[in-house]
Amino acid sequence: MSDSNAQMRAVYIISVAAELAGVHPQTLRIYERKGLLEPARTTGGSR
């Protein structure tokens, strides 16, 4: 994703992202571990 696209996307905490996706937050963590999702990170490395 280009920097300009990344700046225009909303960033959600995992509980909100999970609710929007209709899944449990742990499901998103599992997807990340399996390489199915790549969360945005702050400059400090937080997801």
N, C-alpha and C positions, 0 to 999 in steps of 0.2 A: 504494500500500500504506500502511495506517495505521501510525503509530509503534508501536503495541502489537504489530501483526503483525510488523513488521520486527525488533523486539527478540526475538521468539520463534523466528526463523529462524536456522539454522546458517550460518556463514560459512566458506567453504573457499578455500584458495589455488587458483589456476587449474589447477594440475596435478591436484589432487584432484577438483575440479569436473569437469574433462575426463574423468578416469578414471570417475567416477560416471556421466557421460553417455555414455561409450563413444566419445568422440571425442578428437582431438588437441587440445592446448591452443591451437594456432594457429587451429583451427576456431572456438573460442569467441571469440577476438580478432576474427576476420573477422565473426562474427555480431554482435559489439558494434559494429564499424565500420558495418555495414549497418543498424543500429538494431533488430536482432532480439532482442538481449539488452541489459539495463541492469544492470550489476553494482552491488552495494551499495558504498558508499564510506564510508570513515572520515571523521571531522571534518577530518582533514588532507588529504583528497582521494584517499587511496590506495584502490585497488580491492580 
